[in-house]
Structure formats: structure tokens, C-alpha cells
Amino acid sequence: MTKPAPKMFAIGSGQWPGLSKITEEAGEVQQVIGKLLGTGGEEEHWDGTNLRTRLTEEVGDVLAACDFVVMLNKLDVAKRREEKLKLFLKWHAESITDCSIVCVNCGGRQIRGEAWMPCYSSLEGVVIWFCSKECLSLAVGGALKEALESP
């Protein structure tokens, strides 16, 4: 018995392969986010699962699906991706109103003025904070370094 031909937009399709996979994976991310909202941000869900772990896995799945679509459909998203990341970081920095700052690497919160490490970004007037040299070096060693260093 032969395997049926893939449906349009599915992995293996000749027309926009992978679009259906992005939709499926995005739905799974939405499900975990809904659980986080329902628990008031608590990581431990009543079903015994850790929502941070589940969110990490599902976001990873979405990113893989997006990478697949970008690759197979020959989409050039680098410029737009960089622009949006910078904009989101700027919005985040501008939205901190509770006199505390959040480490962009580990998510730790402290009151402004404590021993935090500023990392001056290429965004106009935006300073991104890290709670320790370790968090700074971890973040700067990865994708955040690329986002901050790009023009």
C-alpha cells in the first residue's frame, strides 16, 4: 500500500509546505499560555505538569516549524525578525512601571538601584538589565548578543 500524498500546506506538500505545522504548534503554545493564565502564572499545574517546561518545549516546536517553513519556502525573514525583536525589547523596557527591573536572561526581579549590570543596546535610549555577570555572559553569548549588536 502506498502512502497517500500530503495535503496542501502540510509537511511534504509541494504548496507552502509546513504552514499547517506552524498552526498546530502555535495552538499548543496557546494551550500552555492559557494554563499559565489560569494558574495566575504559577508554573506547577494541577495536572502535575510543569508549565515552564511545557512552554519551553512548545515554543521550541513553534520555532522549529517556523524554521522549516522559512527554509522550505525560501522566505527571507532576517531583517524583519531583527526589527521586531528590537521593538519588543524596547516596548518591554518602556513598560516597566513597578520600580523593579527584570533580568532578560533569567527573569529575576529586583528593585532598581541594586547591583544590576546594564547592557546598553543599540536601541535608542534602551538599557537592558542583567542581574549578574553570569546572566549577562549567558545572554550575550547567544541570540541576544546578535540582536543588541546589529545596527
N, C-alpha and C positions, 0 to 999 in steps of 0.2 A: 504494500500500500504506500502510495506517495504522500508526502507531506503537502497539505494544501498551501496555496500561495498566500503570502501575508496580505493582510488587509491594507488599504491605503493608510498612510501615516504611521504604520507600525514599524517596529524594527524588522528589517528585511524587505521592506517595501521599496519600490522604485520612486514613489512620490512622497517627498518630505518625510523620509524615514526618521522615526523616533519621536515625532510630535505627540503621539498617544502616550508614550512612556513618560514624557515630561508631565502631562496632565495627570497620569496615575500617581506618579511620585509626589507631585505638588499636593494632591488630595491627601496623601498620607502625612505630609508635613502639616497640613491644615488640621488634621485629626489630632495630632500631638499638641499643636498650639491650642486647640480647643480644650484639651485636657488640662494644659497648664493654666489657661484662663479659669477653668472650672475649679481648680485647686487653689486659686489665688496665688499662683506662682510656685507652689510647693513642688519640689522635684519628685517626691515619693507619691505615687498614685495609689488609690485604694485597691487597685487590682494587683499590687505588689511590684509593678514595674517602676523603673527609674525614668522619669520623663526627660531628664537631661540626656541620658544615654539614648533614649528613643529619638529625641530631636536631633542629636548628633548623627545617628545612623540615617534618619530620613532626609536631613539636609544634604548629607553626603550622597544619598541616592539621587536627589534632585540635581546636584551639581554634576554627577556622572551622566545623568540623562541630558542635561544641557550641553555638556562637553561633547557627547555623542552627536547631538543634533547640529552643533556648530561644526564639528568635524565632517560629518557625512553630507551636510547640506552646504558646505563651503561658505559659512557665514563669517564675516569679519566683525567681531564684536569688541575687540580690544579697546578701541578708543571710547566707545560708549560705556563699556564696563568701568573703565578708569574714571570717566567723568561722573558716573552715578555713585561710585564708591566715595569719591571726594565729596560729593554733595551730601550723601548720607552721613559721613563723618562730620561735616560742617554743621548739619542740622542737629546732630547729636550733641556736639559741643555747645551749640547755642541754646539747647533745650534744658540744660542742667540748671534747675532753678531752686533746688533744695539745699543750697550751700554745701553740697557734697560733690565729690568727683568720683568717677567710676574708672577703674583701670581697664583700658581697652583690651588688655590681654587676658586677665583672669576674672574680671568682673567685680573685683573687690571695691568696696566703697569706703571712703574716709572723708573727713571734713577738710575743706580747703585749708591750706596752710601747713598741714602736717608734711612729713618728709616724703614728698612725692617727686617723681622725676618728670619734668616736662620734656616733650619731644616736639619741637617746633616744626610744623608741617609746611608744605608748600601752599596750603590753602590760606587765603587772605585772613590774617588775624586769628587763625585757629591754632590752639595749642592742645595737643593730645597728651594725656597724662598716663603714667605707669606707676604702680605702687612700689616697685623695686627695680633694681638693676637687672635682676633675673627676668622679670616680666618684660622689661624693655628689650633685653637682648633676645628673648624668645620671639617677641613680636617683630622686631626689626630684622631678625633672621629670616622671616617669611614674607608672606604676601603684603603685609602692612608696609614693609620697607619699600616695596615696589610702588605702592600707592602714594607713599609720602615723598618719594624721591622723584616721581615723574613730574614733568613740567605742567 
